[in-house]
Amino acid sequence: AAGRLGREGGGLSLGAAATVELPVGAIEVSLARPNVIDPEAFRGALRAVLERVGALSGGDVSLVLPDPAVRLALVPSEGLRARQRDAAETIRFRLHKALPFDIRESQVSWAGPQGGQLLVAVIFKPVLEGYEKTLVDLGLEPGLVEPAVLSLLAAGDADEGDQLLVNWDDGYVSLVVTRAGWPLVVRTLSGGLGAEVVAREVGNTVLYYHEKLGGTGLSRAVVRSAHLPPEEAALLLRDPIGFPPQLIDP
């Protein structure tokens, strides 16, 4: 999927958007190994969707990746040095045992601190390079790179209450509990996840929020579902959440 932004009235507006089907086997989403399996097939699909939105002339591009390609984690901010390079090394040290790849071969970014924690995103460089190389080959300059769940969070309504975001796609589900827009819980589960498994994990996350985080009640829950029809997903998750969730259509 691709969207092209344009300037209108002093602000940004959506100039065009389009989607194409990826050829089977072009991409296999993974945290620990390159995702672009068939570069030619992926490049062809990307060229086709860029042509549809009128973006083949090149320029800056933001890249939104499937959640399982990026590891998100909440890391204590205590003891971090002010210099960015020193902070990055400390973050890598704290995460290296929790990752299925050599932390030295990763790109690390973070936000915060807030509430004594950083929100950290880590991606294996061969994963990132596979996507970025294809964009560069087509004359684009990758800038912002983020997983889909962070894009959905950024587009949401960050009020003062506690909220639950469920991003449910084929092969994975991400669960994020936020307070005033800042994550308290971040989980991404991958694999053959049936509806019962997802409903149970949503219920476990809500229970954890109440019992371990002192949650007094979610003010809002939102669901984006590309695995089940959105209305069916909302109905399934109503009981484990405790009330009907709202639907997100990106």
N, C-alpha and C positions, 0 to 999 in steps of 0.2 A: 504494500500500500504506500502511496506517496501523496503528499499535499504540497502545493506551491503557494507561498504567501506573497502578497503584493502590498504596496503602499496605497492607502486611500484615505483622504481627508485627514492626513497627518498621523494615521494609525495603520496597523496591520490588518489585512483582510485576507480571507481564503480565496485565492484566485482560481484554483482547480484542485480536484482530488480524484484519484482513480485506484483501482486494484486490479491485479492479474493473478492467476493461479501459478504457484511455483511448480516446476516440473518435479515429479516424484524423485526423491533421492538427491535433489540439489542441495538441500540443507538438512543437517541432523543436529538439533540443538543439544549442546552439552556444555557443562561447566569446565571440563578438564581436557578437552581435545578440540581441534579446529572444527568449526561448524559447517564451513563451506566445503561440501564434498565434491560437487561438480561445478567448478568455477565458470565454465562456459555457459552452462544452463542457467546459473544464477545471474550472470552478467546479462544474458539475453532477456530474462524476465525483468530485471531491473531497468534495462534500456527501454523495454516496451512500456513499463508503467511511467517512466520519466518522460517518454515521448507523449503519452496521453495527457500529462499535466503541463506540457510545454517547458520542461526543465532540462532539456538536453544541451542547453548552451553553457552549462557549468555554473559554478558559484558555490556559495556556502550551503552546507546541508547538516541538519541534525539527524541523528540515527537513534531510533527506538528499537531495542532488541527484546526478544522473548525473555521473560524473567529468569528462567533457569540458566541463561548464558552468563549471568552476573550474580555474584554472591553479595547479598546485603547483610550487614551485621550492625548491632549496637555495641559500641566499644567504650569502656570507661575513659573519660578524658583526663582523669587525675594522673599527674606525672608527665604529661606531654610537654615538650619544649616548644617554645614559640616559633623557632625556625621551621619552615615547612619541610625541609629535607629531613631534619631530625625527627619531626613528628611522624613523617611517613615511615621511617625506619622502625620507630616504636610501634606503630600500628601493625606493620608487617610482622614484627616479632610476636605481638599478642595474638595474631590470627594464624600463624604458620601451621600450627598443629590441627587446625580446623578445616584446612583446605586440601583438596586432592591433587594439588600440583605444587610445584616449587614457587613459594611466595616471591622469590627474587625475580621470577619471570612473570610478574603481574603489573597491571596498572591499578593504582589505588587513588581513590578520591574520597572526600568526606565533607560533611556539613556539620555545623554546630561549633562548640558544644552547647547543649541545652539539657538541663536537668542532670548535669554531670556525665552526659554521654554524647558520643559522636555517632552520626549515621554514616557508616562506611560502605562504599561500593568497591568491590574488587573484581577484576576481570583478568583472565589468563591472556597474556599478550598474543599467542597464536590465534585465539578466538577473535580478539579485536582486530588483528591485522587481516584476517580473512575477509571480514566485512569491509574494512576501510580500503583495502587494496582495490576491491571491485568498484567502489565509489570513485577512487582516484583515477582508475583506468577510464572511467566515463567522464572525466573532467570536473569532478566535484571535489570540494574541500571539506572533509568531515570536521565538525567542531564538537558541539555537545553530543555526548553519547550517554544514554540512560536506559534502564529497563522499563518495560511498559508500566509496571506498577507505580514507579515514581512519576511518570507522565500523568497517570490518572490522579495521583495525589495532588500534583501541582494544579490540575484543572478543577479540583474539588472545592468545596466550601469549607474553609478552615475557620470554623467558629470556635468558641471557647469550650465547647462540650467535647466529650469522648466519642470517637467515631470508629466504626469498623469498615474497612474496604476489603472486598473479596474480588480478586481478579482470576477468573476461572476460564482456562483455555484448554485446548486439546493437549493432554499430556502433562499438565501442571495446574496448580492453584496457588495463588499467593494471598496471604492473610496479613493485614496490617491494622493494628489498633493505634489510633492517634489521639493526642490531647492537644487542643488548640493547633492542630496541624502537624505536631511533632510526633514521630513514631515512638510508641512504648513497646510494641511487639512487631517483629517483622519475620515472617515465615514463608518459604517457598517449598512446596512439596511436589516432587516430580514422579513420573512413572504411570503405570496403568491405574489411575484413580477413578473408581466408580463413584456413582452418586452417593451411595451410602457412606463411603470413606470420606468424601468431601464434607458431607453433612456432619459426620462425627467429629472431624477435625475443626470445623467451624464451632461446634458446640464446646469442644475442649478449649479452644482459644478464648471463647466468651467466659468459660469457667475460670481459666487462668487469670483473665482480666479482673474478675470479681475477687478471687481468693488470694492472689499473689500481688496484685497491683493496687488493691484497695479501691477498685472501681465501684462507683455508686450507681452506675447505669449509663448505658450508651444513649446518646442523644440522637444518633443517626447511624444507619448502616446502608451501604451502597454496594451493589453487585454489578460487575461487568461479566457477562457469560457469553463465550463463543463456543462452549462445549455443548450445553443444553440451550434450547430456546430460552431467552431471558425470563419470560413469565414463568416457565416451568422451573427454572433455577430459583427464582424468588420464592415460589411456593414451597419448594423443597427445603430452603434455608430459613423459612419463617420460624419454625419451631425451635431449632438450635439457637437462633439469634434472640428469639423472644418476642419479636414483632416483625411485621412485613418490611423487608428492605426495599429501598429505592433502586431503580435500575439506571445504569449508566450506558449511554450509547455514544461512544467516542466520535 
